[in-house]
Amino acid sequence: MTYAKKGPAKRCDVLFSRIVRSRGQCERCGLTDTPFQCAHIIRRRYAATRCLEDNAWCLCVPCHQLVDGNAGEFTDLVNRTIGRPRFDGLYSTAQGGPPGSYALFWRGELQRLLARCDELGVDARWRAA
């Protein structure tokens, strides 16, 4: 497990959050006119699943707090969005860790996320809001 503090891993965190938030709607309550957060399904401490789009929800702040603090709400949202089989697959992937070295893994993730930003029209500039 690794936490992104600098370099490509940190940049990946920023880009991934922008990609998820670009969905533009809370995936729990449906709000569209509020600030959004990137809410990881399998905790973000696992590098192998940290930047997988189906491992994150776009949630408003109140829903993020509710889902993080209530196991029933979390389970319900998993079942309504990705389903239990995909959750189990993500969990298994997380436990296996990233393939190869962390440095190479994060460089590859950065390139993949930059391409995804281009595809979605998401601002990928490092200092952009």
FENRA-V414539 format. One record per pair of residues at least 24 apart in sequence whose ideal C-beta (glycine too) atoms are under 10 Angstrom apart, sorted by sequence separation. I is the first residue (numbers start at 1). J is the second residue. D is the distance in Angstrom with one decimal. If there is no record, write none. Layout:
i: [I,I]
j: [J,J]
d: [D,D]
//
This chain:
i: [16,36,37,39,57,13,34,35,36,39,57,34,35,37,38,39,41,56,33,34,36,37,54,55,16,31,32,34,36,37,39,40,54,27,28,31,34,39,54,23,27,28,29,30,13,20,26,27,28,29,31,55,19,26,27,28,31,54,55,20,23,25,26,27,29,30,41,54,16,17,19,23,24,25,26,28,29,12,16,20,21,23,25,26,28,39,54,55,15,16,20,22,23,26,27,28,41,54,55,13,16,19,20,21,26,29,41,9,12,13,20,21,26,28,39,52,55,12,16,17,19,20,28,55,4,16,27,41,49,3,4,9,17,41,49,52,1,3,9,48,49,52,1,2,4,49,1,2,3,46,48,49,50,1,2,28,41,42,46,48,49,1,4,41,48,49,1,3,4,42,46,47,48,49,2,28,42,46,48,49,50,1,28,41,42,45,46,48,49,27,40,41,42,44,46,47,48,42,43,46,47,48,28,42,46,27,28,41,42,27,47,51,50,48,52,47,51,47,50,51,53,48,51,47,51,53,51,1,9,12,13,16,8,9,12,15,19,22,2,8,11,12,15,18,22,1,2,7,8,9,10,12,13,16,1,8,9,12,15,16,19,23,8,9,11,12,15,18,19,22,7,8,11,12,14,15,18,22,2,7,8,9,10,12,13,16,19,22,8,9,12,15,16,19,21,22,4,8,11,12,15,18,20,2,7,8,11,19,2,18,4,8,18,19,18,15,18,15,15,14,18,14,15,18,14,11,14,14,11,10]
j: [40,60,61,63,81,38,59,60,61,64,82,60,61,63,64,65,67,82,60,61,63,64,81,82,44,59,60,62,64,65,67,68,82,56,57,60,63,68,83,53,57,58,59,60,44,51,57,58,59,60,62,86,51,58,59,60,63,86,87,53,56,58,59,60,62,63,74,87,50,51,53,57,58,59,60,62,63,47,51,55,56,58,60,61,63,74,89,90,51,52,56,58,59,62,63,64,77,90,91,50,53,56,57,58,63,66,78,47,50,51,58,59,64,66,77,90,93,51,55,56,58,59,67,94,44,56,67,81,89,44,45,50,58,82,90,93,43,45,51,90,91,94,44,45,47,92,45,46,47,90,92,93,94,46,47,73,86,87,91,93,94,47,50,87,94,95,48,50,51,89,93,94,95,96,50,76,90,94,96,97,98,50,77,90,91,94,95,97,98,77,90,91,92,94,96,97,98,93,94,97,98,99,80,94,98,80,81,94,95,81,102,106,106,105,109,105,109,106,109,110,113,109,112,109,113,116,116,94,102,105,106,109,102,103,106,109,113,116,97,103,106,107,110,113,117,97,98,103,104,105,106,108,109,112,98,105,106,109,112,113,116,120,106,107,109,110,113,116,117,120,106,107,110,111,113,114,117,121,102,107,108,109,110,112,113,116,119,122,109,110,113,116,117,120,122,123,106,110,113,114,117,120,122,105,110,111,114,122,106,122,109,113,123,124,124,122,125,123,124,124,128,125,126,129,126,124,127,128,126,126]
d: [9.4,6.2,6.2,8.0,6.6,8.8,9.8,7.3,8.3,4.8,9.0,4.6,6.6,8.8,8.9,9.6,9.3,10.0,9.5,7.4,9.5,4.8,8.4,8.2,9.3,9.3,9.4,8.7,8.7,9.3,6.4,9.6,5.5,9.4,7.2,5.0,9.5,7.2,9.9,9.3,4.5,9.3,8.3,9.3,8.0,9.5,8.3,5.5,5.8,6.5,9.0,9.1,8.5,6.6,6.2,7.7,8.0,6.4,9.1,6.9,9.4,6.6,5.3,9.4,7.9,9.7,8.3,9.5,7.4,9.6,6.7,8.5,7.3,9.7,4.2,9.1,5.4,9.5,4.4,9.5,9.5,4.0,9.1,9.3,4.1,9.7,9.4,5.3,8.0,8.8,4.6,7.9,9.8,8.8,8.1,8.5,8.4,7.3,9.8,7.7,8.1,8.6,7.4,5.7,5.4,9.2,6.5,7.8,7.5,7.8,5.2,9.5,8.7,7.6,9.0,7.0,8.7,5.4,9.6,8.5,9.4,9.2,6.6,8.3,8.4,7.3,9.6,8.3,9.5,8.1,10.0,8.5,9.7,6.8,5.2,7.8,9.1,6.5,9.4,9.0,8.2,9.4,9.7,7.8,8.3,9.5,4.8,8.8,9.0,8.9,9.6,5.4,8.5,5.9,5.0,7.9,9.1,7.7,8.8,5.2,4.4,6.7,7.5,6.7,5.5,9.4,9.3,9.5,9.3,9.9,8.2,8.4,8.2,9.5,8.7,8.9,4.9,3.6,6.1,9.9,8.8,9.5,5.8,6.6,5.8,8.7,7.6,5.4,9.2,7.4,9.8,9.2,9.8,10.0,9.3,6.7,4.6,8.1,7.9,7.7,4.7,7.9,8.5,4.8,8.8,8.6,8.8,9.9,9.3,6.2,6.6,9.2,9.6,8.1,9.7,6.6,5.3,7.8,8.1,9.2,9.7,10.0,7.8,8.6,6.2,7.9,9.3,8.8,7.6,9.7,10.0,8.4,9.5,9.0,6.1,9.0,6.8,10.0,9.1,7.7,8.4,9.4,7.5,9.0,8.7,7.7,8.4,8.3,9.7,8.7,9.0,9.8,9.9,10.0,9.9,9.0,4.4,4.9,9.5,6.0,5.9,9.5,4.0,9.4,9.2,5.4,4.2,9.9,6.5,5.9,7.0,5.2,5.7,9.9,9.1,6.8,7.0,8.1,5.7,9.0,8.9,7.9,9.8,8.8,9.5,8.8,9.5,5.0,7.2,8.3,5.7,7.8,9.6,6.4,8.8,9.1,7.7,4.4,8.1,9.4,5.9,9.0,9.8,9.1,9.0,9.1,8.8,5.7,8.5,5.1,9.8,9.7,6.8,9.3,7.6,7.7,10.0,9.5,6.0,9.0,8.0,9.8,9.1,9.2,7.3,9.2,9.4,8.8,6.6,9.7]
//
